[in-house]
């Protein structure tokens, strides 16, 4: 597609429920990132995929958070037993292979606003 | 890990004046420093970036400077316009680490 697409744009869920957030990156972008942005803060790194594998998941806050990218394109961020503190905008970004190339620049999606009540 | 500090948190300037936002980083291995602009309710958008082998980069009214010795980098916007009003984030990335560490943002307000 033309840009990074995230669905849903808004999600309200009850505390304790399970949620899935979807990211469809720019076609051909092998690198995919998930970030979380709380109100008034900068984005916080969660996880990075290179192709199908999670190359760096050091930003996931705990084992309730998990992400997959089974075919190297669409990714799903999964949150189990949601808590009110999980409320934030979850941003996905993609780029061409980042590490040793010039293509470091990300393109962010519009995000999913998650509200846990 | 990396820590990025950003100042000021809010900056108000008269239209046509210049604006400067400053960031410091802690990890001397950081080698990539992008700046993002985020308008209310919208996605962050990359506006300029600089790599550690360069001291300054310009793109029209926007420039970024990097001082590796002092571990700080700055965003300069000249001839500010109302559409420059937004939150600006600096970030840093270390070779071998793939995520960006962001500052807390600067809310830039352009007064007409």
Interface residues (C-beta under 8 A of the other chain):
Chain A: X31 X33 X35 X40 X41 X42 X43 X44 X45 X48 X50 X55 X56 X58 X59 X91 X98 X99 X104 X105 X106 X107 X108 X109 X110 X111
Chain B: X4 X6 X32 X34 X42 X43 X44 X45 X46 X49 X89 X91 X93 X95 X96 X97 X98 X99 X100 X101 X102 X103 X104 X105
